[in-house]
Amino acid sequence: MNWIVYHIVSGHAFFTGLLLLTISAYASIQARPIFARVAAISYVIGCLFMVASSTPMPLGLVVLGTAITVFWVTARFKENLRRRACFYVCAFIAIAAILELPFHIRPTLKSAGSRSVTIIGDSATAGMGREDSSETWPLILARKHNIKVQDISHVGETAGSAIARVNKHSITSPIVIIEIGGNDILGSTSPRKFARDLDTLLLQLSAENRQLVMFELPLPPFYHPFGRVQRTAAAKHNVTLIPKRVFLSVIAGNSSTLDSIHLSQSGHQLMADSAWRILVDAFPENLERDE
């Protein structure tokens, strides 16, 4: 995967945008004319990076950023307002960074009551069907780490179809991993329907003493609504989100996928390793099976 594409889709471009806004704020209060051009160019490119990253900023922060942008543009023509505009831009940068940074840090789980996990996913988890001979990452997790894995993944799964599939199974695992949403984004599911379906699915999976863990979706540029749906639903149902760069790092490898989406055998191994780095906190290592 091209590093620029990775930088944007992983959400790292959001912080690049904030850095460019910082440069713009500094340049806007300098006296030399060239700094005025630097300020304008940095501000525009910084905003584009932030938007292209599909980072689902809270709507209140979007409104605040828009108001600050209008004030910043006005301040360019009024020298007595420039330092105030610079202060507002820097305050916005600080708030945005503080709110977004936690979504890029690897989460930790509480100790689980038993060494069992339920995994709900689409073809990135289930493989490509009967003709796919790959050992999928849930099977690798079970084999390598002495975990009982209930795999309820299915090719073509969406948030809506997962609801019906989960209804057919009894789930008793203390941890449920959810890898759902790719087919909703690539298909015809609207953000509103995705929100309804995901909310229903998470409500259905929620239980006392159960930890829900969900892979945050790597989003193409300008797909903010889907990201906002995920984060809103995760906050509502106390779901731990795995940073989008984790799944993206797996599919970004040259030999990790068969068609840029579906995992090859090496891709399943990488996915299992990535999932285990999240799960390891929940399962004491001394209970692992010797290999």
C-alpha positions as CSV (number, residue, x, y, z in Angstrom):
1,M,0.0,0.0,0.0
2,N,1.3,3.4,-0.9
3,W,2.5,5.2,2.2
4,I,0.4,8.3,1.5
5,V,-2.7,6.2,1.3
6,Y,-1.8,4.5,4.5
7,H,-1.1,7.8,6.2
8,I,-4.5,9.1,5.2
9,V,-6.6,6.0,5.8
10,S,-4.9,5.2,9.2
11,G,-6.0,8.6,10.5
12,H,-2.5,9.8,11.0
13,A,-3.1,12.5,8.4
14,F,-5.4,14.1,11.0
15,F,-2.4,14.9,13.2
16,T,-0.4,16.1,10.1
17,G,-3.2,18.5,9.5
18,L,-3.0,19.8,13.0
19,L,0.7,20.3,12.6
20,L,0.1,22.3,9.5
21,L,-2.4,24.4,11.3
22,T,0.2,25.1,14.0
23,I,2.6,26.2,11.3
24,S,-0.1,28.4,9.9
25,A,-0.9,30.0,13.3
26,Y,2.7,30.9,13.8
27,A,3.2,32.2,10.3
28,S,0.0,34.4,10.6
29,I,1.5,36.6,13.2
30,Q,4.8,37.2,11.5
31,A,5.5,40.6,9.8
32,R,7.2,39.5,6.5
33,P,4.7,39.2,3.6
34,I,6.0,35.7,2.7
35,F,4.6,34.4,6.0
36,A,1.1,35.4,5.0
37,R,1.3,33.0,2.0
38,V,2.8,30.3,4.1
39,A,0.0,30.7,6.6
40,A,-2.8,30.5,4.0
41,I,-1.3,27.5,2.2
42,S,-0.6,25.6,5.4
43,Y,-4.1,26.3,6.7
44,V,-5.8,25.0,3.5
45,I,-3.6,21.9,3.2
46,G,-3.9,21.2,6.9
47,C,-7.7,21.3,6.7
48,L,-7.7,19.1,3.6
49,F,-5.5,16.5,5.4
50,M,-7.9,16.5,8.4
51,V,-11.0,16.1,6.2
52,A,-9.4,13.4,4.0
53,S,-8.5,11.3,7.0
54,S,-12.2,10.7,7.7
55,T,-11.6,11.4,11.4
56,P,-15.1,11.6,12.9
57,M,-14.6,14.7,14.9
58,P,-17.5,15.5,17.3
59,L,-20.0,17.8,15.6
60,G,-19.4,20.5,18.2
61,L,-15.7,20.5,17.4
62,V,-16.6,20.8,13.7
63,V,-18.7,23.9,14.4
64,L,-16.0,25.4,16.5
65,G,-13.4,24.8,13.9
66,T,-15.6,26.4,11.2
67,A,-16.2,29.5,13.4
68,I,-12.4,29.8,14.1
69,T,-11.6,29.5,10.4
70,V,-14.0,32.3,9.6
71,F,-12.5,34.4,12.3
72,W,-9.0,33.6,11.2
73,V,-9.7,34.6,7.6
74,T,-11.2,37.9,8.9
75,A,-8.2,38.5,11.1
76,R,-5.9,38.4,8.1
77,F,-7.2,41.9,7.2
78,K,-7.2,43.3,10.7
79,E,-3.7,43.3,12.3
80,N,-5.1,43.8,15.8
81,L,-7.0,40.5,15.6
82,R,-4.2,38.3,14.3
83,R,-2.8,37.3,17.7
84,R,-6.2,36.5,19.0
85,A,-6.9,34.4,16.0
86,C,-3.6,32.6,16.5
87,F,-4.6,31.8,20.1
88,Y,-8.0,30.4,19.0
89,V,-6.4,28.2,16.3
90,C,-3.9,26.9,18.9
91,A,-6.7,26.2,21.4
92,F,-8.6,24.3,18.7
93,I,-5.5,22.2,17.8
94,A,-5.0,21.3,21.5
95,I,-8.6,20.3,22.0
96,A,-8.7,18.3,18.7
97,A,-5.5,16.4,19.5
98,I,-6.6,15.6,23.1
99,L,-9.9,14.3,21.9
100,E,-8.5,12.2,19.0
101,L,-5.3,10.8,20.5
102,P,-7.0,8.1,22.7
103,F,-8.4,6.4,19.6
104,H,-4.9,5.8,18.4
105,I,-3.5,4.1,21.5
106,R,-3.7,0.3,21.9
107,P,-6.4,-0.5,24.5
108,T,-5.9,-2.8,27.4
109,L,-8.5,-5.3,28.6
110,K,-9.5,-6.5,32.0
111,S,-8.7,-10.0,33.1
112,A,-11.2,-12.5,31.7
113,G,-13.1,-15.0,33.7
114,S,-12.3,-17.9,31.3
115,R,-10.0,-18.4,28.3
116,S,-12.8,-18.1,25.7
117,V,-13.5,-15.6,23.0
118,T,-16.4,-15.1,20.5
119,I,-15.5,-13.6,17.2
120,I,-18.0,-12.0,14.9
121,G,-16.8,-10.9,11.5
122,D,-17.0,-10.9,7.7
123,S,-14.8,-12.5,5.1
124,A,-11.7,-10.8,6.5
125,T,-12.2,-13.2,9.4
126,A,-14.1,-16.1,7.8
127,G,-12.0,-16.3,4.7
128,M,-13.4,-16.5,1.2
129,G,-15.4,-19.7,1.5
130,R,-15.0,-23.4,1.0
131,E,-12.4,-23.0,-1.7
132,D,-10.1,-21.0,0.6
133,S,-7.7,-23.4,2.4
134,S,-6.2,-20.7,4.7
135,E,-6.2,-21.3,8.4
136,T,-8.2,-18.2,9.5
137,W,-7.0,-16.0,12.3
138,P,-9.6,-17.2,14.9
139,L,-8.3,-20.8,14.3
140,I,-4.7,-19.5,14.7
141,L,-5.6,-17.8,18.0
142,A,-7.2,-21.0,19.3
143,R,-4.2,-23.2,18.3
144,K,-1.4,-21.0,19.5
145,H,-2.8,-19.5,22.7
146,N,-4.9,-22.2,24.2
147,I,-8.1,-20.2,23.8
148,K,-11.6,-21.6,23.2
149,V,-12.8,-19.6,20.2
150,Q,-16.4,-19.4,19.1
151,D,-16.2,-18.2,15.5
152,I,-19.4,-16.7,14.2
153,S,-18.0,-15.0,11.1
154,H,-19.4,-15.3,7.7
155,V,-18.6,-14.3,4.1
156,G,-20.4,-11.1,3.2
157,E,-21.5,-10.3,6.7
158,T,-22.9,-6.9,7.5
159,A,-24.0,-5.4,10.8
160,G,-27.6,-6.2,9.8
161,S,-27.0,-9.8,8.8
162,A,-24.8,-10.4,11.9
163,I,-27.9,-9.7,14.1
164,A,-29.8,-12.7,12.8
165,R,-26.7,-14.9,12.9
166,V,-25.9,-14.0,16.5
167,N,-29.5,-14.9,17.4
168,K,-28.9,-18.4,16.4
169,H,-26.0,-18.9,18.8
170,S,-25.5,-19.0,22.5
171,I,-22.7,-16.7,23.5
172,T,-21.1,-17.3,26.9
173,S,-17.6,-15.9,26.3
174,P,-16.3,-13.1,28.5
175,I,-14.8,-11.4,25.5
176,V,-16.5,-10.7,22.1
177,I,-14.4,-9.4,19.2
178,I,-16.4,-7.6,16.5
179,E,-14.9,-7.2,13.0
180,I,-17.9,-5.8,11.1
181,G,-18.7,-2.9,8.8
182,G,-16.5,-3.3,5.8
183,N,-19.4,-4.7,3.7
184,D,-21.7,-1.9,4.9
185,I,-19.2,0.7,3.7
186,L,-18.5,-1.0,0.4
187,G,-22.1,-1.9,-0.2
188,S,-25.3,0.1,-0.2
189,T,-25.8,0.5,3.5
190,S,-26.5,4.1,4.5
191,P,-24.9,5.5,7.6
192,R,-28.4,5.8,9.2
193,K,-29.1,2.1,8.6
194,F,-25.6,1.2,9.7
195,A,-26.2,3.1,12.9
196,R,-29.5,1.2,13.6
197,D,-28.0,-2.2,12.9
198,L,-24.8,-1.7,14.8
199,D,-26.7,-0.3,17.8
200,T,-29.0,-3.4,17.8
201,L,-26.0,-5.8,17.4
202,L,-24.1,-4.3,20.3
203,L,-27.1,-4.2,22.5
204,Q,-27.7,-7.9,21.7
205,L,-24.1,-8.8,22.6
206,S,-23.9,-6.7,25.8
207,A,-23.9,-8.6,29.0
208,E,-22.7,-8.3,32.5
209,N,-19.0,-9.1,33.0
210,R,-18.5,-9.3,29.2
211,Q,-16.0,-7.1,27.3
212,L,-16.9,-6.1,23.8
213,V,-14.0,-5.2,21.5
214,M,-14.5,-3.8,18.0
215,F,-12.0,-3.1,15.2
216,E,-12.4,0.5,14.2
217,L,-12.9,0.7,10.4
218,P,-10.2,2.1,8.2
219,L,-12.2,4.6,6.2
220,P,-11.7,6.0,2.7
221,P,-11.6,9.8,2.5
222,F,-14.8,11.6,3.3
223,Y,-16.5,8.6,4.9
224,H,-16.8,10.4,8.3
225,P,-20.4,9.4,9.0
226,F,-19.5,5.7,9.3
227,G,-16.7,6.4,11.7
228,R,-19.0,8.6,13.8
229,V,-21.5,5.8,13.9
230,Q,-18.9,3.4,15.2
231,R,-17.6,5.7,17.9
232,T,-21.0,6.8,19.0
233,A,-22.2,3.2,19.3
234,A,-19.0,2.1,21.1
235,A,-19.4,4.9,23.7
236,K,-23.0,4.0,24.2
237,H,-22.4,0.3,24.8
238,N,-19.0,0.6,26.5
239,V,-17.2,-1.1,23.6
240,T,-13.4,-1.0,23.5
241,L,-12.3,0.2,20.0
242,I,-9.1,-1.2,18.4
243,P,-7.4,1.7,16.5
244,K,-8.0,1.6,12.7
245,R,-4.3,1.4,12.0
246,V,-4.2,-2.1,13.5
247,F,-6.4,-3.7,10.9
248,L,-5.0,-1.4,8.2
249,S,-1.4,-2.4,9.0
250,V,-2.4,-6.0,8.3
251,I,-4.0,-5.5,4.9
252,A,-1.3,-2.9,3.9
253,G,1.4,-5.6,3.7
254,N,2.3,-6.7,0.1
255,S,1.7,-10.4,0.8
256,S,-1.1,-10.0,3.4
257,T,-4.1,-10.0,1.1
258,L,-5.3,-11.9,-2.0
259,D,-7.1,-8.9,-3.5
260,S,-6.3,-6.0,-1.3
261,I,-9.1,-6.9,1.1
262,H,-9.3,-10.7,1.8
263,L,-6.5,-12.1,3.9
264,S,-3.9,-14.5,2.6
265,Q,-2.4,-17.1,5.0
266,S,0.3,-14.6,6.0
267,G,-2.4,-12.0,6.5
268,H,-4.4,-14.3,8.8
269,Q,-1.2,-14.9,10.8
270,L,-0.6,-11.1,11.1
271,M,-4.2,-10.6,12.1
272,A,-4.0,-13.3,14.8
273,D,-0.8,-11.6,16.2
274,S,-2.5,-8.2,16.2
275,A,-5.6,-9.6,18.0
276,W,-3.4,-11.4,20.5
277,R,-1.6,-8.2,21.4
278,I,-5.0,-6.9,22.5
279,L,-6.2,-10.1,24.2
280,V,-3.0,-10.8,26.1
281,D,-3.9,-8.5,28.9
282,A,-7.0,-10.6,29.6
283,F,-5.4,-13.9,29.7
284,P,-2.5,-14.7,32.1
285,E,0.5,-16.1,30.1
286,N,1.2,-18.8,32.5
287,L,-2.0,-20.5,31.4
288,E,-0.8,-20.7,27.8
289,R,-0.1,-24.1,26.4
290,D,3.5,-24.9,25.6
291,E,4.2,-25.3,22.0
